Amino acid sequence: MSALRSGENAGAAFAQDNTPRAGVFGGFNQSYFASSPEIDTSAKQGYVFGGFVVLLRDKYFKIQPEVQVSQRKAIATYAGRETTYTNTYFNLGLMFRSKIYKGLYSTSGVQFSLPLSADFAVPGGTVDNKENIANDVSLVIGLGQQFGRIGIEGRWDSGLKGIEEVPIGGSVKRNRAFTFIGILGF
């Protein structure tokens, strides 16, 4: 009888976990370039939206694959002239979600980014730069709070690779972004 009760208690404890099984999210990011050699860059706001599923639902640890579309914008200054870059990516992420305390959780993982579009501003218009933009791999860490079916999360995304096949302006650019998302789970 005690084995049955302990199984019931484990089931009750699992039922109290308010992590959704799947969900959608949307929000915005502030992104910029980390570059070598140094160029002046400024953050600019873009958007992000996507969805996720939770594959492993352990009490404290979960595996969360994601798909998302994110727009990254950054301002780079070359020889006193500002240029705005706009890159849009299709991202595939594998996040590991760990419970911290009462709905507070951390996420960390790796994200693979495939360019959908890319351009930069020139006087009088924009130049299509998609053929020059490489796939990216980044590390992601975040902190969130779940309130039943809804949640909020902040993330830091650090690209590991130079994103341009042929560096424009002589610098290797790596994506960096702070992302803030709202989550609706099912």
C-alpha positions in Angstrom: 0.0 0.0 0.0 2.9 2.4 0.8 4.3 1.9 -2.8 0.9 3.0 -4.2 0.8 6.1 -2.0 4.4 7.1 -2.9 3.4 6.7 -6.6 0.3 8.9 -6.0 2.4 11.5 -4.3 4.9 11.6 -7.2 2.0 12.0 -9.6 0.5 14.8 -7.5 3.9 16.5 -7.4 4.3 16.2 -11.2 0.8 17.6 -11.7 1.8 20.7 -9.7 4.5 21.4 -12.4 3.0 24.3 -14.4 5.4 23.9 -17.4 3.4 23.7 -20.6 3.7 20.7 -22.9 3.9 23.0 -26.0 3.4 26.7 -26.7 4.0 29.7 -28.8 6.0 32.9 -28.0 6.6 36.3 -29.4 8.6 39.4 -28.5 11.4 41.6 -29.4 15.2 41.7 -29.2 17.9 44.3 -29.0 20.7 43.1 -31.2 24.2 44.3 -32.2 27.4 43.0 -33.6 30.5 41.9 -31.7 33.3 42.5 -34.2 37.0 42.1 -34.8 38.7 44.4 -35.4 36.6 46.8 -33.4 34.0 48.9 -35.2 31.4 51.0 -33.5 28.1 49.2 -33.3 24.8 50.1 -31.7 21.8 47.9 -30.8 18.6 48.2 -32.7 15.2 46.5 -32.0 13.9 43.6 -34.0 11.2 40.9 -33.5 11.0 37.2 -32.7 8.2 34.7 -32.8 8.0 30.9 -32.7 6.9 27.7 -31.0 8.2 24.9 -28.8 7.4 21.5 -27.4 8.6 19.9 -24.2 9.9 16.3 -24.8 11.1 15.3 -21.3 9.0 16.3 -18.4 11.1 15.6 -15.4 10.2 17.5 -12.2 13.3 19.7 -12.4 14.8 19.3 -15.9 13.1 19.5 -19.4 14.2 19.3 -23.0 12.6 22.0 -25.1 13.1 22.0 -29.0 12.1 25.3 -30.6 11.5 26.8 -34.0 11.5 30.6 -34.5 11.9 33.5 -36.8 13.9 36.4 -35.6 14.8 39.7 -37.1 18.2 41.1 -36.0 19.0 44.7 -36.6 22.3 46.5 -35.8 23.9 49.8 -36.7 27.6 49.7 -37.6 29.7 52.8 -38.1 32.5 52.8 -40.8 34.6 55.9 -41.2 32.0 58.0 -39.5 29.1 56.7 -41.6 26.3 54.7 -40.0 24.9 51.6 -41.8 21.8 49.7 -40.6 21.9 45.9 -41.1 18.7 43.9 -41.1 19.0 40.1 -41.0 16.1 37.7 -40.6 16.8 34.1 -39.5 14.9 30.8 -39.2 16.2 29.4 -36.0 16.2 25.8 -34.7 16.9 25.6 -31.0 17.5 22.9 -28.5 16.9 24.3 -25.0 17.4 22.7 -21.6 14.9 24.1 -19.1 15.7 23.8 -15.4 13.2 24.6 -12.6 14.7 27.0 -10.0 11.8 27.9 -7.6 8.0 28.3 -7.8 7.6 28.9 -11.6 11.1 30.5 -12.0 13.3 28.6 -14.4 16.4 28.9 -16.4 17.0 28.0 -20.1 20.2 27.2 -21.9 21.1 25.6 -25.1 22.3 25.9 -28.7 20.5 27.6 -31.6 21.2 27.1 -35.3 20.3 30.0 -37.5 19.6 29.9 -41.3 19.4 33.3 -43.0 16.0 34.1 -44.7 16.8 37.6 -45.8 19.6 40.2 -45.2 20.2 43.8 -46.3 22.0 46.9 -45.3 21.2 50.5 -45.8 23.0 52.7 -48.3 22.2 56.3 -49.2 19.0 56.2 -51.3 18.0 52.6 -50.5 19.1 49.1 -49.4 21.4 46.4 -50.7 20.4 42.8 -50.7 23.1 41.0 -48.7 21.6 37.5 -48.2 24.1 35.7 -50.5 26.9 37.0 -48.2 25.4 35.9 -44.9 26.4 32.6 -43.4 24.5 30.2 -41.2 25.1 30.9 -37.5 25.4 28.9 -34.3 24.8 30.5 -31.0 24.7 29.7 -27.3 21.6 30.9 -25.5 21.0 31.4 -21.8 17.8 32.8 -20.2 15.7 33.2 -17.1 11.9 33.1 -17.1 8.8 33.0 -14.9 5.8 30.8 -15.6 2.3 31.8 -14.4 0.1 28.9 -15.3 -0.4 29.0 -19.1 1.4 32.3 -19.6 5.0 33.3 -19.0 7.8 35.8 -19.6 11.4 35.1 -20.4 14.6 37.1 -21.0 17.5 35.6 -23.0 21.0 36.3 -24.0 22.1 35.0 -27.4 25.8 34.9 -28.3 26.7 33.9 -31.9 29.9 31.8 -32.2 30.6 32.3 -35.9 31.2 35.3 -38.2 28.0 35.9 -40.1 29.5 37.3 -43.3 31.2 35.1 -45.9 33.1 38.2 -47.1 33.4 40.7 -44.3 32.0 44.1 -45.3 34.1 47.0 -43.9 37.0 44.6 -43.0 35.5 43.3 -39.8 34.2 39.9 -38.7 30.7 40.3 -37.2 29.1 38.0 -34.7 25.4 38.3 -33.6 24.6 39.3 -30.1 21.1 39.8 -28.7 19.0 40.4 -25.6 15.6 38.9 -26.3 12.4 39.4 -24.3 9.4 37.1 -25.0 5.9 36.4 -23.8 4.8 32.8 -23.8 1.4 31.2 -24.2 1.4 27.5 -23.3 -1.0 24.6 -23.9 
